[in-house]
């Protein structure tokens, strides 16, 4: 099948990224595939991002602009999908950029293999020059998976027994989807979810996918990480966001009914809870040790967390994670505090702890 017979819609959620937006849009305009539309969704930006969007919309026929009140990342890309007219859909975040042949190569493989979804790799580009670039490859190892082979991955799709052991690479930006497959699953995307947003679309889509293909050894997506992405601001609502994501994944699992993912969702929830503890300690340290350890105690003594600590099925954990979970279980919150400040501070600086949740 000729790729020229198919159109791709690229949705770009935009919010206060005036410093990076032109780099992003220019990289999409430079794509080697011709039949492509770019949908810029201005999610209530308060800087010049909306103006920049309009400039591109006036200068390029392929660029469509939609302005909306601020509603978060999920609401923005959902609005973009409502406007999309392509046979296939892709997503690019507005502070990132892509290589010129990204969508041509992905579409060619989708059409050649009759797949519903194509997957590629990405590169983490750090603003801090001291941190080297890192590549993230797909956890899908073969070039093509038919439905039976995808179902064989279900027992480890969300967790394979290790810390954050997701076989499912959740990032929507490294994928090209048949547009109708996205639309059928948009009902699962809750605008309230603001942590791990991509999981609530890639998870249900994969459960409906008949065939998936992987462009191997291909890293065309550049994921930009500035220093604020690593150090970040303290988020007092982090644990509630973790709970909401687990709740939404449970809803998807139940309603799809193709496999029982409850143990894996519990494991993933516990992995995210460790990050919530680290958020309290590493990013809220100015509140003082007494206040921070009290917050950590509140997290660890939550009934849902206690259940996960006592019943998780992760049997491939490193010694350090097993130790940390034991400290959380035993109420050794002062030790949790000092371990994060000493050990995880180094890892955050090196970028080792950064991941797309």
C-alpha positions in Angstrom: 0.0 0.0 0.0 1.2 3.5 -0.9 1.8 5.7 2.1 0.8 8.7 0.0 -2.8 7.4 0.2 -2.9 7.9 4.0 -3.1 11.0 6.1 -1.5 11.5 9.5 -2.8 13.9 12.1 -0.2 15.1 14.6 -1.7 16.6 17.8 0.4 19.0 19.8 -0.9 20.1 23.2 0.5 23.6 24.0 0.8 25.3 27.3 3.3 28.1 28.2 6.1 26.8 26.0 7.0 29.9 24.0 10.7 29.2 24.3 10.5 25.8 22.7 7.3 25.8 20.5 8.9 26.9 17.3 11.5 24.2 17.5 8.8 21.6 18.0 6.5 22.8 15.2 9.3 23.3 12.7 10.4 19.7 13.2 6.9 18.4 12.4 6.7 20.7 9.3 10.0 19.2 8.2 8.6 15.7 8.0 9.4 13.8 4.8 5.8 12.5 4.5 3.6 14.9 2.6 0.0 14.2 3.7 0.2 15.4 7.3 -1.8 17.9 9.4 -0.6 19.5 12.6 -3.2 20.4 15.2 -1.9 22.9 17.8 -4.2 22.9 20.9 -3.5 26.0 23.0 -4.6 24.9 26.5 -5.2 28.4 27.9 -1.5 29.5 27.7 -0.7 32.7 29.5 2.5 33.5 27.7 3.0 34.1 23.9 2.4 30.4 23.0 -1.1 31.1 21.7 0.1 33.9 19.5 2.9 31.7 18.1 0.3 29.0 17.3 -1.8 31.5 15.3 1.3 32.7 13.4 1.9 29.1 12.3 -1.8 28.7 11.4 -1.7 31.7 9.2 1.6 30.8 7.5 1.0 27.1 6.8 -2.1 25.4 5.4 -1.3 22.1 7.1 -1.4 23.8 10.6 -4.7 24.0 12.4 -5.1 25.9 15.7 -7.6 25.4 18.5 -7.7 27.6 21.6 -9.4 26.3 24.8 -9.5 27.1 28.4 -6.9 25.3 30.5 -7.9 21.8 31.3 -4.7 19.8 31.4 -2.7 17.6 29.0 -5.4 14.9 28.6 -8.1 17.4 27.8 -5.8 19.1 25.3 -5.0 16.0 23.2 -8.6 14.8 23.4 -9.6 18.2 21.9 -7.0 17.7 19.2 -8.3 14.2 18.4 -11.8 15.6 18.0 -10.5 17.8 15.2 -8.2 15.2 13.6 -9.1 14.1 10.0 -6.2 11.7 9.4 -6.3 8.0 9.0 -3.5 7.8 11.6 -2.7 9.9 14.6 0.5 10.8 16.4 1.4 13.0 19.3 4.3 15.4 20.0 4.7 17.4 23.2 5.3 21.1 22.6 8.8 21.3 24.2 10.1 18.3 22.3 11.1 17.7 18.6 11.3 14.9 16.1 13.6 13.8 13.3 12.4 14.4 9.7 11.7 10.8 8.8 9.9 9.7 12.0 6.4 9.5 10.6 7.3 8.2 7.1 9.2 5.3 8.5 6.5 4.5 11.1 3.7 4.7 8.5 5.6 2.6 6.0 6.1 -0.2 8.5 2.4 0.0 9.7 1.2 -0.4 6.1 3.7 -3.1 5.2 2.8 -5.2 8.2 -0.9 -4.3 8.3 -0.5 -3.2 11.9 -2.7 -1.0 14.1 0.1 0.6 16.1 3.7 1.4 15.3 6.3 2.0 18.0 9.7 3.7 18.0 12.3 4.8 20.5 13.2 8.1 22.0 16.2 10.1 23.2 16.3 12.0 26.5 17.9 15.4 25.8 18.9 17.1 29.0 19.3 20.9 29.1 22.1 20.4 31.6 25.2 19.6 29.5 26.6 17.6 32.4 24.0 14.9 31.9 24.6 12.8 28.8 21.8 12.0 26.4 20.1 8.7 27.0 18.1 6.5 24.7 15.0 4.6 25.7 14.2 1.6 23.6 10.8 -0.1 23.4 10.2 -3.1 25.7 8.7 -4.7 22.6 11.6 -6.8 21.2 10.2 -8.1 17.9 9.4 -6.2 14.8 5.8 -7.5 14.6 3.4 -8.9 17.1 0.2 -10.5 16.1 -2.8 -10.7 18.4 -1.8 -14.0 20.0 1.7 -12.8 20.6 0.4 -9.6 22.2 -1.9 -11.6 24.5 1.2 -13.6 25.6 2.6 -10.3 26.9 -0.5 -9.6 29.1 0.9 -11.4 32.2 3.7 -8.8 32.3 2.2 -5.8 30.5 2.0 -3.4 33.4 4.4 -5.1 35.7 6.9 -7.9 35.1 7.8 -8.4 38.8 10.4 -5.7 38.9 10.3 -2.1 40.1 8.4 -0.1 37.4 8.6 -3.2 35.2 6.3 -2.2 32.4 6.4 -4.2 29.2 4.0 -1.6 27.9 6.0 1.5 26.9 3.4 4.0 27.9 4.5 7.1 26.0 1.9 8.1 23.4 4.6 10.2 21.6 6.6 7.2 20.5 3.6 5.7 18.7 1.6 6.0 15.5 -2.0 4.8 15.9 -4.9 4.1 13.6 -7.1 7.0 14.4 -10.3 5.0 14.9 -8.5 2.9 17.6 -7.8 6.1 19.6 -11.3 7.4 19.2 -12.8 4.1 20.4 -10.8 4.4 23.6 -11.0 8.1 24.4 -13.8 7.4 26.9 -11.2 5.9 29.2 -9.2 9.1 29.3 -10.1 11.0 32.5 -9.2 14.7 32.3 -8.5 14.6 36.1 -5.5 12.3 35.6 -2.3 14.4 35.6 0.3 11.7 36.5 0.9 8.9 34.1 -1.7 10.3 31.6 -0.4 8.3 28.7 -1.2 5.0 30.4 -4.9 5.7 30.2 -4.8 5.7 26.4 -1.9 3.3 25.5 -3.2 0.6 27.9 -6.7 0.3 26.5 -5.6 0.8 22.9 -3.1 -2.1 23.2 -5.8 -4.3 24.6 -7.8 -3.7 21.4 -4.8 -3.9 19.0 -4.8 -6.7 16.5 -1.2 -6.3 15.4 1.7 -4.1 16.6 4.9 -3.3 14.8 8.2 -1.8 16.1 10.7 0.3 14.1 13.8 -1.2 15.7 17.0 0.8 16.5 15.2 4.0 15.6 15.2 6.9 18.0 13.6 9.9 16.2 11.8 11.4 19.2 13.7 14.0 21.3 12.3 14.3 24.8 13.5 17.6 26.3 14.3 17.7 30.0 15.2 21.0 31.6 16.6 21.3 35.1 13.1 21.9 36.5 12.0 18.5 35.2 14.6 16.9 37.3 14.5 18.9 40.5 10.9 19.8 40.1 8.5 21.5 42.5 7.0 19.8 45.5 3.6 18.4 44.7 1.4 18.0 47.8 -1.2 16.1 45.9 1.2 13.6 44.3 -0.2 10.6 46.3 -3.8 11.4 45.3 -2.7 11.4 41.7 -1.1 8.0 42.1 -4.3 6.7 43.5 -6.4 8.1 40.7 -4.2 6.5 38.0 -4.4 3.1 39.7 -8.2 3.5 39.9 -8.5 4.4 36.2 -6.3 1.4 35.2 -8.5 -0.8 37.3 -11.6 0.5 35.5 -10.0 -0.2 32.1 -9.0 -3.7 33.1 -12.5 -4.5 34.3 -14.3 -3.0 31.4 -12.1 -4.6 28.7 -12.3 -8.0 30.5 -9.6 -9.6 28.4 -7.2 -10.3 31.3 -7.1 -9.8 35.1 -4.4 -7.1 35.6 -5.3 -6.4 39.3 -2.0 -7.8 40.7 0.1 -5.9 38.1 -1.9 -2.7 38.8 -1.2 -3.1 42.5 2.5 -3.5 41.8 2.6 -0.5 39.6 0.7 1.5 42.3 3.4 0.5 44.9 6.2 1.6 42.5 4.5 4.9 42.1 4.0 5.2 45.9 7.8 4.9 46.3 8.0 8.0 44.0 5.4 9.7 46.2 7.6 9.1 49.3 10.6 10.4 47.4 8.6 13.5 46.3 7.9 14.2 50.0 11.5 13.8 51.1 13.5 15.1 48.2 11.2 18.0 47.1 9.8 19.0 50.4 12.9 18.9 52.5 12.7 22.6 53.3 9.7 21.9 55.4 12.0 20.1 57.9 12.6 16.5 58.8 9.8 16.3 61.4 7.1 17.6 59.0 8.3 15.5 56.1 8.5 12.3 58.0 5.0 12.9 59.3 3.8 13.2 55.7 5.7 10.0 54.8 4.1 8.2 57.7 0.7 9.4 56.4 1.5 7.8 53.0 2.8 4.6 54.3 0.0 4.0 56.8 -2.7 4.6 54.2 -4.9 1.5 53.9 -4.4 1.1 50.2 -0.6 1.4 50.5 -0.5 -1.1 53.4 -2.4 -3.6 51.3 0.0 -3.1 48.4 3.1 -3.4 50.7 1.7 -6.6 52.1 0.4 -8.3 49.0 2.5 -7.1 46.0 3.9 -9.9 43.7 7.1 -8.2 42.6 9.8 -10.9 42.9 12.5 -9.3 40.8 13.2 -6.3 43.0 16.8 -5.0 43.6 18.2 -5.2 47.1 17.8 -1.4 47.5 14.1 -1.3 46.6 13.4 -4.4 48.7 15.1 -2.7 51.6 13.2 0.6 51.1 9.8 -1.2 50.9 10.7 -3.0 54.2 11.5 0.3 55.8 8.2 1.7 54.7 6.4 -1.4 56.0 8.1 -1.3 59.4 7.6 2.4 59.9 11.3 3.4 59.8 10.5 6.8 58.3 13.6 8.5 59.5 15.7 6.0 57.6 13.5 6.5 54.6 14.2 10.2 54.9 18.0 10.0 55.1 18.3 7.3 52.4 16.5 9.5 49.9 18.4 12.7 50.7 21.8 10.9 50.4 21.2 8.3 47.7 18.4 9.5 45.5 19.7 13.1 45.4 22.7 11.8 43.4 20.4 9.8 41.1 18.2 12.7 40.4 21.2 14.9 39.5 22.4 12.2 37.1 18.9 11.8 35.6 18.7 8.2 36.5 15.5 8.6 38.4 13.7 10.4 35.6 11.2 8.4 33.6 8.0 9.0 31.7 5.4 7.8 34.2 
